[in-house]
Amino acid sequence: MMETMNRLGKPINLLAVIAIATTGMNTPAMAGTDIASSEENVQLAQASLVGQCRAAKQQIPIFRESNSTSETLRLISVNDEVILADTSVGADGLIRISGPVTGYVHAINLKPCGGNTESPAIKDLCRQVIRPSQGLVIRRQPNPTAAQVGGIPYQGRITLTSNPPTNKTVNNRNWVEIALPAKGWVSNGLVTQAESNLSNCR
C-alpha cells in the first residue's frame, strides 16, 4: 500500500489539492511544482489556509513529520476536527496542522467542519494583512533589527497568541505577537499613524 502511494505520489498530491479546494474554501491551497501552472492554479496559490478548520472523512493518523512513514502521534475519528497550519500540500499529500496536536495529515481525507471552514475560537484569533502591499515580515522579537523567522503575503492570514492581542511598542512602532504561520512578532503600524496593518479575518 505504501509503495503504491509512493509510485502515485504526484496524482495523490493533485487529488489532495482538489479535495481541499472543494471543501468550503473561497480559494484553495497552492500545491507543489507537479501541479500544472494554469491560470486557475495560479489563483489557487493566493489563499491562506492557516487557522481554517477541517474534519476527518474517516479515521486517519496524524504523523509527526511530513512523511507517511514517520511516527503516528495519534488517530482521529470520523468528524474529528483539525486546524490547518500551512498553505501547501506536500509530495505525499500531507498538510501540516496545529490542532488537536501539531503534525501532518492526508489532505484528501479532510472535509468542511459542519459547514464552517473556521472554528469560532480560531476565528477570534485570526487577522489578515491589509497593508503594505508587499506583506509583513515575522521577527523573533518586537524589533525591526531582530532575526526574521518568516513572512506573510498581502491578504495572508495570521493567528494571534491571544485575544486581545499581545502588543508591544518599540521604536514608535506597534508590534503584535503571533503564533502562526510562525511564532514571532509582526508590525501593526506606527504609533503616529491611524491605519493598522492587520484587520479581522473576513
N, C-alpha and C positions, 0 to 999 in steps of 0.2 A: 504493500500500500504506500509506504514511504517512497519507494523507488518510482512508483507511478506518479506521485506528486512531484518529485524532482524532475522527471522527464517532461512533465507537463507544466513546468514552472511558469512559463510565460502566459499560456492560456488561463491558468488559475489566477494569475495576477490581474489579467484583464477582467475576468469574471468578478473578482473581488471588488474592483473599482466600480463596475456596473452595479453590483449589489449595493454598495454604499450610495451610489448616485441615485438609486431608486427607492431609498428608504427615508423619504420625507425631507430631504435637503433641498434648498433652493438651487445651490450649485454644488456638484460633487467634489470628490477628492482628486488631487493630482496623483499620477502614478509614475512608475519608473519609465526608463527610456524605451522599454519594449512596447509601449503603447504608441499607436500612430499619432503623429503630430498634426492632426487635422484641426480646423478652426474650432470645432466642438471641444476637442480635448484641451486646447489652449484655454478655453473658457472654464473648463473643469478645474484647472490648476489655480484659479484665482480665489477659491474659497478656503476658509479655515474651518477644520472640524474640531479644533481644540475646545474642550468643555462640553461637547454635544453628547447626548445620551443615546445609547443603543441597547437593545435587548437581544438575548440569545434565542435563535430559532430552535435550538436543540441543546443537549448537554455538550459543552465544549470545554477544552482545557485552557488555562491561562499559563503561558510559557514565560520563563524568566527572561529569555533573550529572544531576539528577532530571528528565531530558528526553531522549527518544529521538532528538532532533536534535542533541544535544551530541556532543562528541568521543568516539570509541570508543577506550578505553585499550588494550584487547586483546580477543581472542576466547578463550573457554574451550570445551573439547571436551566431548563426551558423558561424563558421570560425573565430570567435574572438580568439585571441592568448593569451596564458598564459605562464608564465615562471615557471618551476618546481623548487622547493626549498627543495626537500627531495629525499632520495633513497629508501623509503619504502612506501608501501600502508597499510593503517590502516584496522582494522577489519570491518569497514563499507565500505571499498573500496575507501576511500578518500585519496588523496595525497596533501601535502602542496604545495602552490605556493607563489611566491614573486611578481607577477605582473599579471594583472594590479593593484591589491591590494593584500595584504597579507591575505591568508585564505586557504580554503580547497575545492577541487572539486572531483567529482567522476571520478576516473582514466579511467574507462571503456568508458566514453563519450568523450575521447580525441583521436586525430589523428595527423599525422605529419603536420608541418607548411609549406605548399607549397612545400613539398619535402625536406625541410631542418629541422633538429632537433634542430637547434640553431640559434637564431636571430643574425644578424651582430653586433648589439650593445653589446649583452651579450657575444658573441664570443671574442670581443676585450678585455673584462674584465676577460675572463676565463684563468685560469692557472692550470697546472697539476703537481702533486707531483712526481718528478722523483728520489728523494733521501731524506732521507735514506729509507732503505727497510721497516723499521717499521712505516713509516709515520711521520706526523708532529703534534705537539701539538698546539692548538689555545689558546693564552693567552690574558687576558683582556687588558694588557699593553705590550709595546715592551720591555720586561724584562724577563729573564729566571726564576725569582722568582715570577712573577705575577701570579694571580689566573688562573687556567686552565678553559676554558669555552667550550672546545670541542676538536675534533681531526679529522684529515684527513688521510685515509689509503694511502699506496703506490699506485700511479697511480690514486688516487682520484682527484676530481676537486674542485677548489675554485673559488669564484667570487671576484675580486678586488673591492675596493671602487672607484677607479679612474684609468684612463689610460692617461699618465704614472702613474705607481703605486705610492702610498703614502709610502715613505720609511723613516726609522729612523735607525741610527746606535747607538747601545748601547752595551757597554762591548765587543767591537771588533766584533760585530755580526750585520748583516743586517736584518732588520725586515720590513715586508710588511703588510700594513693594508688590511683586507678583510671584505667583507660584508656577505658572505655565505660560508659554511653552518652555521656559527655562526659569529657574529660581533666580531672582535678582531684582533690579530696580530700573524703572523707566521714567523719563522726564515727562511731566504733565504740564509743561509750560513755565513761563517766567512769572514770578510774583507780580511784576508790574503790568502783566497782560491779563485781560479778562478771559481770553479764549483758553480752553483746555485742549490737550492733545488727545484725550480719551472721552468717550461717551458711553452710555449704557448700550448694551447689545440690543439690536432690533430683531 
